[in-house]
């Protein structure tokens, strides 16, 4: 598969919101939010793992910027 790092999200962004956007590029294996250790809140970044490397490439290309 392939992985995509997505940043500049609000801390209250949910896994369902990220997954609904990312699955438009292809099947998603999983998500891992980067959390602030002190508060346990999201730092506004997530690592998305795709089943297909081409889906990851499409995601990177279209969500860039």
MDTraj code that builds the backbone (N, CA, C; nanometers):
import mdtraj as md
import numpy as np

residues = "UNK UNK UNK UNK UNK UNK UNK UNK UNK UNK UNK UNK UNK UNK UNK UNK UNK UNK UNK UNK UNK UNK UNK UNK UNK UNK UNK UNK UNK UNK UNK UNK UNK UNK UNK UNK UNK UNK UNK UNK UNK UNK UNK UNK UNK UNK UNK UNK UNK UNK UNK UNK UNK UNK UNK UNK UNK UNK UNK UNK UNK UNK UNK UNK UNK".split()
xyz = np.array([
    [0.0816, -0.1190, 0.0000],
    [0.0000, 0.0000, 0.0000],
    [0.0857, 0.1250, 0.0000],
    [0.0274, 0.2324, 0.0424],
    [0.0969, 0.3593, 0.0507],
    [0.0429, 0.4415, 0.1652],
    [0.1264, 0.5334, 0.2140],
    [0.0860, 0.6172, 0.3254],
    [0.0901, 0.7637, 0.2845],
    [-0.0016, 0.8408, 0.3417],
    [-0.0089, 0.9842, 0.3169],
    [-0.0198, 1.0545, 0.4519],
    [0.0638, 1.1552, 0.4707],
    [0.0599, 1.2387, 0.5907],
    [-0.0218, 1.3628, 0.5569],
    [-0.1288, 1.3855, 0.6316],
    [-0.2159, 1.5009, 0.6083],
    [-0.2083, 1.5899, 0.7319],
    [-0.1779, 1.7182, 0.7092],
    [-0.1635, 1.8130, 0.8198],
    [-0.2575, 1.9313, 0.8007],
    [-0.2499, 2.0250, 0.8923],
    [-0.3297, 2.1474, 0.8925],
    [-0.4789, 2.1200, 0.9109],
    [-0.5094, 2.0160, 0.9876],
    [-0.6483, 1.9862, 1.0231],
    [-0.6801, 2.0537, 1.1562],
    [-0.8064, 2.0795, 1.1830],
    [-0.8449, 2.1287, 1.3146],
    [-0.8341, 2.0129, 1.4134],
    [-0.8116, 2.0419, 1.5401],
    [-0.7928, 1.9347, 1.6381],
    [-0.9184, 1.8517, 1.6572],
    [-1.0340, 1.9059, 1.6215],
    [-1.1598, 1.8322, 1.6403],
    [-1.2012, 1.7509, 1.5175],
    [-1.1169, 1.7455, 1.4145],
    [-1.1465, 1.6633, 1.2967],
    [-1.1548, 1.5165, 1.3392],
    [-1.2575, 1.4464, 1.2939],
    [-1.2771, 1.3071, 1.3352],
    [-1.2196, 1.2098, 1.2324],
    [-1.2004, 1.0874, 1.2759],
    [-1.1534, 0.9836, 1.1856],
    [-1.2537, 0.9578, 1.0742],
    [-1.3826, 0.9687, 1.1041],
    [-1.4848, 0.9484, 1.0011],
    [-1.4771, 1.0548, 0.8922],
    [-1.4494, 1.1784, 0.9309],
    [-1.4360, 1.2860, 0.8325],
    [-1.3163, 1.2628, 0.7412],
    [-1.2038, 1.2262, 0.7995],
    [-1.0829, 1.2011, 0.7199],
    [-1.1045, 1.0805, 0.6295],
    [-1.1609, 0.9752, 0.6853],
    [-1.1833, 0.8535, 0.6073],
    [-1.2803, 0.8771, 0.4913],
    [-1.3845, 0.9575, 0.5136],
    [-1.4807, 0.9814, 0.4062],
    [-1.4164, 1.0561, 0.2896],
    [-1.3245, 1.1458, 0.3166],
    [-1.2536, 1.2168, 0.2093],
    [-1.1538, 1.1228, 0.1412],
    [-1.0788, 1.0496, 0.2203],
    [-0.9716, 0.9657, 0.1656],
    [-1.0221, 0.8445, 0.0883],
    [-1.1362, 0.7894, 0.1274],
    [-1.1865, 0.6727, 0.0550],
    [-1.2316, 0.7080, -0.0865],
    [-1.2475, 0.8368, -0.1158],
    [-1.2797, 0.8765, -0.2531],
    [-1.1610, 0.8506, -0.3465],
    [-1.0409, 0.8336, -0.2901],
    [-0.9217, 0.8035, -0.3694],
    [-0.8941, 0.6538, -0.3785],
    [-0.9488, 0.5772, -0.2854],
    [-0.9297, 0.4328, -0.2839],
    [-0.9477, 0.3779, -0.1434],
    [-0.9418, 0.2436, -0.1292],
    [-0.9618, 0.1805, 0.0018],
    [-0.8545, 0.2223, 0.1039],
    [-0.9002, 0.2491, 0.2258],
    [-0.8124, 0.2912, 0.3349],
    [-0.7969, 0.1753, 0.4331],
    [-0.6720, 0.1428, 0.4683],
    [-0.6451, 0.0375, 0.5682],
    [-0.6590, 0.0889, 0.7104],
    [-0.6201, 0.2149, 0.7318],
    [-0.6278, 0.2691, 0.8668],
    [-0.5806, 0.4126, 0.8749],
    [-0.6091, 0.4727, 0.9901],
    [-0.5714, 0.6109, 1.0182],
    [-0.5006, 0.6163, 1.1521],
    [-0.4033, 0.7062, 1.1617],
    [-0.3359, 0.7258, 1.2903],
    [-0.3162, 0.8754, 1.3116],
    [-0.3931, 0.9319, 1.4053],
    [-0.3807, 1.0741, 1.4358],
    [-0.2566, 1.0985, 1.5199],
    [-0.1926, 1.2128, 1.4977],
    [-0.0790, 1.2563, 1.5790],
    [-0.1395, 1.3349, 1.6946],
    [-0.1139, 1.2878, 1.8168],
    [-0.1754, 1.3500, 1.9338],
    [-0.0743, 1.4265, 2.0172],
    [-0.1236, 1.5302, 2.0832],
    [-0.0445, 1.6054, 2.1793],
    [-0.0383, 1.5220, 2.3074],
    [0.0795, 1.4928, 2.3533],
    [0.0933, 1.4056, 2.4717],
    [0.0328, 1.4671, 2.5971],
    [0.0427, 1.5978, 2.6115],
    [-0.0061, 1.6637, 2.7327],
    [-0.1585, 1.6649, 2.7403],
    [-0.2241, 1.6899, 2.6279],
    [-0.3700, 1.7046, 2.6299],
    [-0.4446, 1.5843, 2.5741],
    [-0.3773, 1.5022, 2.4928],
    [-0.4432, 1.3894, 2.4292],
    [-0.5232, 1.4284, 2.3064],
    [-0.5224, 1.5571, 2.2741],
    [-0.5932, 1.6061, 2.1554],
    [-0.5089, 1.5865, 2.0307],
    [-0.5777, 1.5853, 1.9190],
    [-0.5090, 1.5765, 1.7907],
    [-0.4249, 1.7017, 1.7692],
    [-0.3092, 1.6845, 1.7069],
    [-0.2247, 1.7984, 1.6714],
    [-0.2597, 1.8504, 1.5318],
    [-0.3682, 1.8006, 1.4750],
    [-0.4113, 1.8470, 1.3440],
    [-0.3412, 1.7767, 1.2296],
    [-0.2949, 1.6546, 1.2565],
    [-0.2269, 1.5768, 1.1531],
    [-0.2668, 1.4305, 1.1671],
    [-0.2667, 1.3614, 1.0533],
    [-0.3047, 1.2200, 1.0522],
    [-0.2232, 1.1474, 0.9452],
    [-0.1892, 1.0246, 0.9733],
    [-0.1224, 0.9374, 0.8769],
    [-0.2272, 0.8394, 0.8262],
    [-0.2503, 0.8421, 0.6951],
    [-0.3525, 0.7572, 0.6329],
    [-0.2817, 0.6471, 0.5545],
    [-0.3194, 0.5224, 0.5798],
    [-0.2610, 0.4104, 0.5072],
    [-0.3627, 0.3565, 0.4068],
    [-0.3223, 0.3588, 0.2808],
    [-0.4065, 0.3097, 0.1726],
    [-0.3675, 0.1677, 0.1350],
    [-0.4628, 0.0913, 0.0840],
    [-0.4382, -0.0428, 0.0342],
    [-0.3561, -0.0376, -0.0939],
    [-0.3858, 0.0590, -0.1781],
    [-0.3268, 0.0713, -0.3109],
    [-0.2321, 0.1914, -0.3171],
    [-0.1066, 0.1720, -0.3588],
    [-0.0131, 0.2841, -0.3691],
    [-0.0604, 0.3922, -0.4668],
    [-0.1344, 0.3530, -0.5692],
    [-0.1863, 0.4514, -0.6646],
    [-0.2913, 0.5417, -0.5992],
    [-0.3706, 0.4869, -0.5084],
    [-0.4697, 0.5669, -0.4355],
    [-0.3977, 0.6687, -0.3476],
    [-0.2890, 0.6269, -0.2834],
    [-0.2095, 0.7184, -0.2018],
    [-0.1517, 0.8310, -0.2870],
    [-0.1032, 0.7976, -0.4052],
    [-0.0472, 0.8990, -0.4958],
    [-0.1548, 0.9985, -0.5392],
    [-0.2747, 0.9480, -0.5704],
    [-0.3853, 1.0368, -0.6094],
    [-0.4228, 1.1306, -0.4942],
    [-0.4259, 1.0776, -0.3740],
    [-0.4588, 1.1563, -0.2562],
    [-0.3549, 1.2669, -0.2370],
    [-0.2279, 1.2317, -0.2430],
    [-0.1207, 1.3308, -0.2277],
    [-0.1324, 1.4405, -0.3318],
    [-0.1573, 1.4011, -0.4544],
    [-0.1647, 1.4967, -0.5634],
    [-0.2826, 1.5925, -0.5489],
    [-0.3988, 1.5392, -0.5150],
    [-0.5191, 1.6218, -0.5114],
    [-0.5359, 1.7021, -0.3820],
    [-0.4794, 1.6541, -0.2710],
    [-0.4924, 1.7268, -0.1453],
    [-0.3721, 1.8156, -0.1160],
    [-0.2732, 1.8145, -0.2018],
    [-0.1537, 1.8951, -0.1819],
    [-0.1893, 2.0432, -0.1812],
    [-0.1368, 2.1135, -0.0825],
    [-0.1598, 2.2588, -0.0743],
    [-0.2759, 2.2864, 0.0098],
])
top = md.Topology()
chain = top.add_chain()
for i, resn in enumerate(residues, 1):
    res = top.add_residue(resn, chain, resSeq=i)
    for name in ("N", "CA", "C"):
        top.add_atom(name, md.element.get_by_symbol(name[0]), res)
traj = md.Trajectory(xyz[None], top)
